Amino acid sequence: MQHAPLPIDVKRLHHVGWIVPDESSLDVFVEAISLEVVLRYRVEEFQAECIFLSPATVHEAAQEPPTGLLELIIPSGGILARFNKGHGGLHHVAYEVDDLQAATASLTAAGLPPVEPSAVNAGPFFVSFLAPAVTRGLTVELVQRHSDYSLFAPGTEL
């Protein structure tokens, strides 16, 4: 059975979001897998610290912000703290779009409304999530970057 493509233009994979119970998980990724923190900020609306990791070789010479990042999400409360009975795990796959408002309007018109009624300002991004119920089991996040790429200097904290 073939399905119609989503009515949006996706630029690229932006990141994969992984919920972890606390910051001790960061050491595993930084030391054992040789990833480097490229961005860190808090999103109060989601009650979570967000830490983006990338192999150092990927972003050292990059002219644009890196893609294919790993986002560690450390919730301090709310629904994310209860994700997978508090154990964390794979939460979402994020795709970058140029115009988040147009993308969510197209998806809503196609019967695939986002979880939030409007985009969330999440640090250097605007984001919107599609629930697993409309994507056959995977939470999908759509990301539109703010225009200030300097936010992606290695180790940046907002």
C-alpha positions as CSV (number, residue, x, y, z in Angstrom):
1,M,0.0,0.0,0.0
2,Q,1.5,3.3,-1.0
3,H,1.0,6.5,0.9
4,A,1.1,10.1,-0.3
5,P,4.2,12.0,0.7
6,L,4.0,14.5,3.5
7,P,2.9,17.9,2.2
8,I,6.1,19.6,3.4
9,D,9.7,20.2,2.2
10,V,12.2,18.7,4.7
11,K,15.7,20.1,4.3
12,R,17.6,17.4,6.3
13,L,17.8,15.4,9.5
14,H,18.5,17.9,12.2
15,H,18.9,15.7,15.3
16,V,17.8,12.7,17.3
17,G,16.3,13.4,20.7
18,W,17.2,11.0,23.6
19,I,15.8,11.5,27.1
20,V,18.2,10.7,29.9
21,P,17.4,10.7,33.6
22,D,20.3,12.9,34.7
23,E,23.5,14.5,33.5
24,S,25.7,11.5,34.3
25,S,24.7,10.1,30.9
26,L,26.5,13.0,29.3
27,D,29.9,11.5,30.3
28,V,29.2,8.3,28.5
29,F,28.6,10.1,25.2
30,V,31.4,12.6,25.6
31,E,34.1,10.2,26.9
32,A,33.2,6.8,25.5
33,I,31.9,7.9,22.1
34,S,34.1,11.0,21.7
35,L,31.2,13.5,21.1
36,E,31.5,17.1,22.0
37,V,28.9,19.5,23.4
38,V,28.0,22.0,20.7
39,L,25.0,23.6,22.3
40,R,23.3,23.6,25.7
41,Y,20.1,25.4,26.8
42,R,17.0,25.1,28.9
43,V,13.4,25.0,27.6
44,E,11.1,25.9,30.5
45,E,8.0,25.0,28.5
46,F,9.2,21.4,28.5
47,Q,11.0,21.6,31.9
48,A,14.2,20.2,30.3
49,E,17.8,20.9,29.8
50,C,18.8,20.2,26.2
51,I,22.4,19.3,25.3
52,F,23.4,18.8,21.7
53,L,26.3,16.6,20.9
54,S,28.3,16.1,17.7
55,P,31.6,14.5,16.7
56,A,34.3,17.2,17.0
57,T,35.4,16.6,13.4
58,V,32.0,17.3,12.0
59,H,31.7,20.9,13.3
60,E,35.3,22.1,13.5
61,A,35.5,23.1,9.9
62,A,31.7,23.6,9.2
63,Q,30.5,26.8,7.7
64,E,26.9,26.0,8.8
65,P,25.6,24.6,12.1
66,P,26.1,20.8,12.2
67,T,23.2,18.4,11.4
68,G,22.6,14.9,12.5
69,L,23.2,15.9,16.1
70,L,22.3,13.9,19.2
71,E,20.2,15.8,21.7
72,L,20.3,14.7,25.3
73,I,17.1,15.8,27.1
74,I,17.4,16.0,30.9
75,P,13.9,16.6,32.3
76,S,13.4,18.2,35.7
77,G,9.7,17.4,35.8
78,G,6.6,17.2,33.7
79,I,5.7,14.6,31.2
80,L,9.2,14.1,29.9
81,A,10.4,13.0,33.3
82,R,7.8,10.2,33.1
83,F,8.8,9.1,29.6
84,N,9.3,5.4,29.4
85,K,8.5,5.1,33.1
86,G,11.3,7.5,34.0
87,H,14.0,5.5,32.2
88,G,14.2,7.7,29.2
89,G,15.2,6.5,25.7
90,L,14.6,7.5,22.1
91,H,12.1,10.4,22.1
92,H,12.0,11.9,18.7
93,V,13.6,12.4,15.3
94,A,13.9,16.0,14.2
95,Y,13.8,17.3,10.6
96,E,14.7,20.8,9.6
97,V,12.3,23.0,7.6
98,D,12.7,26.5,6.2
99,D,9.2,27.7,7.2
100,L,7.7,25.9,10.3
101,Q,4.5,27.9,10.1
102,A,3.8,26.8,6.5
103,A,4.8,23.2,7.3
104,T,2.5,22.9,10.2
105,A,-0.4,24.6,8.3
106,S,0.1,22.1,5.4
107,L,0.2,19.1,7.8
108,T,-2.9,20.3,9.7
109,A,-4.7,20.6,6.4
110,A,-3.7,17.1,5.5
111,G,-5.2,15.8,8.8
112,L,-1.8,15.6,10.7
113,P,-2.0,18.4,13.3
114,P,1.0,19.1,15.6
115,V,0.8,18.4,19.3
116,E,1.1,22.1,20.3
117,P,-1.4,24.6,18.8
118,S,1.6,26.9,17.8
119,A,5.3,26.6,17.5
120,V,7.4,26.6,20.6
121,N,10.4,28.9,20.9
122,A,13.1,26.4,22.1
123,G,16.4,28.2,22.5
124,P,17.9,28.7,19.0
125,F,14.9,27.0,17.3
126,F,11.2,27.1,16.7
127,V,9.9,23.6,17.1
128,S,6.7,21.7,16.6
129,F,6.0,18.0,17.2
130,L,3.8,15.4,15.4
131,A,2.5,12.8,17.8
132,P,3.3,9.1,17.3
133,A,-0.4,8.5,16.6
134,V,-0.1,10.3,13.3
135,T,3.3,9.0,12.3
136,R,2.9,5.3,13.0
137,G,4.8,5.2,16.3
138,L,7.6,7.8,16.0
139,T,7.5,11.3,17.5
140,V,8.6,13.7,14.8
141,E,9.9,17.1,15.5
142,L,10.0,19.9,12.9
143,V,12.7,22.5,13.5
144,Q,13.2,25.9,12.1
145,R,16.5,27.6,13.1
146,H,16.7,31.1,14.2
147,S,18.9,33.1,11.9
148,D,21.8,33.6,14.4
149,Y,24.1,30.7,13.5
150,S,26.7,32.0,16.0
151,L,24.7,30.1,18.6
152,F,26.4,27.0,17.4
153,A,29.9,27.8,18.6
154,P,31.2,24.6,20.3
155,G,30.1,24.5,24.0
156,T,27.6,27.4,23.6
157,E,25.2,27.8,26.5
158,L,22.1,29.9,26.3
